[in-house]
Amino acid sequence: MRTAYSVETVRAAERALMARLPEGALMQRAAAGLAAACADLLGRVYGSRVVLLAGSGDNGGDALYAGARLARRGAGVTAVLLAPGRTHSGGLAALRRAGGSVAAPGDEERLIERADLVLDGIVGIGGKGGLRPDAEALAAVVERSRAAVVAVDLPSGVEADTGEVRGAAIRADLTVTFGTHKPGLLVDPAREYAGSVRLVGIGLELPPGAELEALQHADVARLLPSPAAESDKYRRGVVGIAAGSARYPGAAVLAVSGALRGGAGAVRYVGPAGDAVIARFPETLVSDGGPAKAGRVQAWVVGPGAGDDAAAVAEVLAAEVPVLVDADGLRLAERDTVRARTAPTLMTPHAGEAAALLGVRREEVEAARLASARELAAVYRATVLLKGSTTLVADPGGGAVRVNPTGTGWLATAGSGDVLSGLAGSLLAAGLPPLDAGSVAAYLHGLAGRFAARGAPVGAHDVAARIPEAWRDVRDQGRRG
């Protein structure tokens, strides 16, 4: 599992480690890993042109020491000092001893435009509130250049703890981060500025209780439900789907498809799209009554394409089993009813729906995805799966937020969320708690989207069809890992 820790926790771990090491040893570890990553990206170090953007803190020191290592290998290294009077003295001295130089005032743009690699050490993990004007001007020059860009610990201008970007920021091809991932490297909008991320171990001892967790294949493989020899459809989990309407019958079909391909032992469907569901999936158990008369289920999914059927939403929320609420169900669910539930609830909004529930603008949610997911989970006392470029799953009890690493832009297609709802509902019915059900469903859904697309447009039904392939891939690679 990939984990990310807050700035405060990282700082405390760094202080504890530095107390046991010779002075400067920790920075040298970071600089060695940083220089190695730059060398790998350059391919040929000797004769390459490297520009260091060095701020006043330890981040700038890391860049200067790494630059010194590259200079000793024959690179032409020039440092642009953003705060000459407060530059890390040891790093600057090391760079000069290695043959590196400092840019003359006014020469910065020319150097960056000619560079093969720019090393961003302007602001470290403590930076907040966006870049200062001088740094913002350099970020614009870097954006126009053809140089490969490597960020030290995280791109300057993004906020480490929140993933927020307030104004201009350095857009990196590679971010070399030290000791642990920072939340901003895993959550948009900051994540898109980080490029590829390379973690360099520096010996930090970190406590339990990360801010973020990103499941990997082996983690998902351990969580996937697997039928035993004595399993029947009820032991595997029966999921109820209350979805669809005369206007949106396809939502019901897609939610059922996600549930069936997600491993449900059986699916009970309730709603006006029964004929469409049976025509596509004859194994579905269709009920003419409301959810309360549908028969035994281990979990419910309510809301996809449901229109204004508030009665069905209320009936489902009254059930004493786990419930997933999506789409129209989010609009129709009474907040106090959700808060009062004793059985688990999983809500799956996209940014627009989350904004409506929180009473803010969509742009505010998209700019602060991590804070929004946490707030919504706390307000509704429900697990929240916030869909988007980085899908987040937040538990109402706090703790680490799960971030999904498998998402793809090809999933931005009508009905994709309905498939995800059915898939997550099947996992709830199989007994997974909402945090795990949402995380595993998002992971498989993302993989299925990648497999379906392979660089070409797809529809939601294509994504659903590839869920078994995603499942097998996780099982196979998880066992090997």
N, C-alpha and C positions, 0 to 999 in steps of 0.2 A: 504494500500500500504506500502510495506517495502522500506525504504529509506536509503541511505548511504551518508555520508558527508565527505568532505576532512579533512585532518589533521588540516589545518589552521583554518577551521570553528569550528572544535571540540575544538581546543585549545582556541579559542576566547570565546566560550561558557563556557568552564571550568573556565577561568579566571573571567568571569563575575559572575559565580555562587560562586566561592571561595571568592570573595569580599564580599558576603552577608552572608557567613557561618562562624562559628568558625573555627579556624585553624585545619586542619586535618580531618574535618567532611566529606569532599567529598571522601577522600581516605577510610575512615571507611565505607561509603556507598558501595563503590566498593568492599571492602574486605568482607563485610557481604554477598553480593550477590555471590561473588566468592566462599566463604566457603560453602554456601548453595548448590551451584551447585556441588562442589566436594563431599559433603556429600551425595547428591542424587546419584551420580555416584558410590560412594563406597558402598552404601547400609548400611554397618555397619562401623561406624567411629571408635568406641572403639577398640583398638588393631591393627588398620591398620597402615601400614608403608607408610609415605608420605615424598617425597623428593622435596624440593623447589629449583629451579634453579633461583637464584636472581641476577639480574644485578644491575647496579649502579643507575638507574633512578626510577621514580615513579612506573614503571611497577614492578620492584623488590620490592618496598615498598608494593604494593598491595598484592604480593605473600606472603611476610613476615607476614603482618597483617592477611591475610586469614589463613596462617599456624598456627598462634597463636590461632585463633578461633578453628581450628581442634584439636590442642594440648590440649586445655581446655576440649574438649570432649573425650579425652582419646587416640587420635592418637599419634603414635610415629613420630615426625616431625623433620627432619634434613634439614638444609639449606646448599646448595652449593653456596658459594659466588664467583661470577666471578670478582668482583672488591672490595676486602675486605676493602681497604682504603676509598672507596666511597659508601659503602652500606648505604641504608636508615637507619639512626640511630634509629629513632622512631620505625620502623617496627622490626628491629633486637632486640631492647630492649623488645618489646612486646612479641616476640617469646620466648626469654629466660625466661621472667617472667612466661610464660605459660608452661614452661618445655621443650621447644624445644631446639635443639642444633645446632651447626655448624660443618659441616663435616671437618675432619682432611685432610690436603693435601695428595693426593694419594688414598684417600678412596672413591672418587666419584663414580667410576665405580661399585664397590661392592655394594654400597648403592642403586644405580639406578637399578641394576640387581635384588635386593631383594625387591624393592618397589612395593606396590600395586598401588600407584598413584604418578605421577610426575607432578609438577606444573611448567609450563614454564613461568617464569617472567624475561627472559634474556634481551629482547629488546622490547621497546614499539612501539607506532605508529609512532614515529619519525625515526625509524631505516631505513637506506638505505645502499645499496651496499653490502648486504650479511653479513654473520656472521664472526666474527674474528676467528682466528685459535683455540683458547681455547674453544670458544662456539661451533665451528664446530665439535670438537672432542666429546663434550658432546652430540651434536645432533646425532652423530653416535651411541653412547652408548644407548641413549634413543630409537633409531630406533630398536636396537637389543633386547631391554628388553620386558618383557611381561606386564609391567605396563600400566595402563590407563594413558593417557596423556591429561592434561587440559592446554590450552593456555590462558594467561592473556591478554585480549583485542584482540590480534591476534597472530598467531604463529610467533615466532622469526625467522627472515630470510626472511619473505615476506614483500613486500612494501605495505603499507596501501593504498596509493592513486592510485596505478597503477595495483595492482595484479601481479606484476612481482616478480620472484624468481631468485635471482642471486647467484647461488651456493647452498650449503646445507641449509636446514631449518628444524625446528622442525615440525614433522607431528603429529597433535593432533587428539584425538578422539572427543574432545569437546573444543570449543572456547567460553569463556565467555567474551562478549564484553560490554562496558559500554556506556550508553547514546544514542548511535545510532550505526548502522552498519557502517563499513568502506568499501570502494569500494573493497579492496583486499579480503574481506570475501565473495564476491558475484561473483568475476570474476576469471576464470582460467588464469594462472596455480595456483595462490595462493589458490583459493577456495578448491582445492583438499587436501591442507594441513590443512584446518580448521576443518574438521570433521563436526559434528553437531554444530550449532551456537545457543547460548542462549544469548538473550539481557537482560541486567540488567539496569533498569531505575535508574538514579542517579539525575534526576531533571534538566537536561540541557534544556535550551530554545534555540532552533535552528531556524534559519531564513528560509524563503522559498528559493528554489533554491538548492536542493540536487544535488550531483554529479551523483548518480545512483538512479533508481527507479525499483522496482520489483513488478509487478502487482500480486495481489492475486485474489482468486475466485470472491470476491465481486466487485473488480475493473473491471474485465473482464465482469462480468454479466451486469454491467452498460453500457459497451461499445458495447455489442452485438446488432446488428441490429435486429429489430423485425417487421414483417409485420403487417400493420394495416388492418382494415376491408376492406378498399377501395383499398388495394394494388393490383397491377397487376405485371406481370413479369418485366415491364420496371421500375416501381417504386421500386421494390426490387433490381434492378441493373442487367444490362447485361454486362458480361465480355467477352472480346475478347481474344482468345488464339491463338497466332502465334507461333507454336512450332512443334517439330517433323521433321523427315526427313526419306528418304528411309532406312537409316541405323539405326535410332533411332525412330521408330514409337511409341514405348512404352512410350517415354517421353510425347508425345502429349496426349495419353490415360490417363496417370497419372495426368498430369496438369489439364485436363478436369475433372477428378474424384475429385480432390481437390476443384475445383471451384464449381461443382454441390453440393458436400456435405458441402461446406462452405456457402450455402444459396443463391447462385446466382439465380436471377429470370430466367435467360437464359444464355446459353454459345454459343458464335459464334466462330466456329473453322475455322482457315485459315492455310493451309499447305498441304503437300503431304501425310499425314496420315489420310485423311478423312475416308477412308473405315474402318480402324482399330478403329477409334473413334466411328463411327456410329454403328459398330458391337457391341461395348460394351455399348455405351450410345446413344440410338436412339433419345433421346430428344435434342441432340446437333444440332445446326443450322450450317451446313457446307457450306462454300463458296468456289467456284472455283477460284475467283479472289484474288487479294492481299488484305492486310488489309484495304486499303483505300476504297475498294468496298464491304466490308463485311456487311455493314449496321451499324445502330446506336449501340454504346456501351457506357457505363459509365466509363470503364477502360480497359486497355490492359495488357496482360501478353505476353512477348516476350522472346524467347531464349532457353527454355529447349529443348535439342536435335536438335536444328535448324541447326547444321552443319555450313556451310559457307554461309547461306542465308542472306547476308548483306542488300539486298534490302528490305526484310521484316522488318528488324530491323530499317532501316532508315524511312520506311513508318510509322511504329508505333510511333517512336520518334517524327515524325512530327504532330501526332494527338494532339488535344487540350484537352485531357482528361488525368487523372492520368495513369501512365505507370509503370509497374513492369518489370525490366530487370534482367534476370537470365542466368546462364550457358553460352552457346555460345553467347548469346546476350551481355554479359558483354565484351567479347573479340571483338565483331563486332561494338559495339557502339562507336562512335567518342566522345571523351571527350568534345570538344567544343560544339557539338550538344546537349549533355546532359546538359551542363552548361547553354546553351541558352534557354532551355525550360522554358515556363511560367507556364505550368501545372505541378503538382507534379510528382516527379520521385522517385521510390523505387528500390534500387539495392540490390540484395540478394546473395553476393558472399560467398563461403567458404574461408578458410584461403589461399589456393593456388591461387584462383582467385584474392583475395584481394592483395596478394603479387605481382602478375603480373601487376595489375593496378597501384600499388604504386612503382613498379620497385625495389622491395626488395626480400629477400629470404623468403620462407614460414615460416622458423623457427623464423624470426624476427616478423612476424605477430602473430604467436602463443605465443611468449614470451611477447608480448605487445598488447594484444587484444584490450584493451580499447583505447589506443592511436591510434592504427591502424584504428579502426572504426571511431573515430573522424576525423582523417586526411583524410580518404577517403570521408567522407561526405562533408568536407570543400572543397576538391579538385574538386569534381564533382558537388557541390551544389545540392546534392540529399540526401534523407534519405537512410541510409545504414543499412541493416540487415546482420550482420556478423554471419554466421552460425558456429556452433561448439559446443564444450562441454558446454560452456555457450554462448548462442546466445545473441548478443547485437544489439540494434537498436539505431542508432545515428542520430540526426536531423542536417541538415546543418546549422541551425540558432544557434547551441549550445544548452545550457540547459542540463537537466538531460538525461543521456543515460539510456535506458530501458534494463534491464537484465532479461532474461527469467529463471524462477525457475523450470520449469517442464521437462526440457530435460532429455533424457535417452540415454545410449549408444546403445540401440536397434534400434535407428533411423539411425545409421550408416549403411545404406543399400542402394543399388542402387535404384534410383528413388524417394527416400524420399524427396529430395529437390524439385523435380517436383511437388509433391503433395502439399508441402508448398507454392510453387509459385501460384498454382491455388487457394488455400485457401486464401492467402493474396490478390490475385487479386479480388476474389469475395467480400472481405470486402472493398477494394478500390471502387469497383463498387457500393456498398451499401452506400457510402458517407463518410466512415471513412478516416481521414487524414492519410498519410503514417506512421507516428509514431505509431498511434493507430492500424492501419491495420496490420503493421508488428508485433507489440507486441502481439496483440490478436491472430494472426495466429500462431505465435511461441508457445504461451501458449496452444492453442487447439491442435496443432500438437504434442507437447510434451506429453500432456495427452493422446491423441489417441495412440501414440507410447507405452506408459505405459500400457494402457488397452489392446492393441493388443498383446503385448509381454507376460506380466505376467510371466517373467522369461524364456521364450522360444523364439527361433529365429522367426522372422517375415519378410515379404516382404513389399514393399511400398504399394501394393494394400491392405494389411491387415490394415496398418495405415490409409489409406484413408477411409476404411470402418468403422473405429471407430470414425471418426470425429463427427458424430451426437451424439454418446454416450458421447464424451467429452463435446460437446455443452450442452447436458442435465445436465451433472454433474455440470458444471459451473452455469447454471441457477438455479438448485435446491439448491446447497450449497450457492450460492451467495444470494439467497433470505433468507435462514436461517441465513446467516452471517450478 
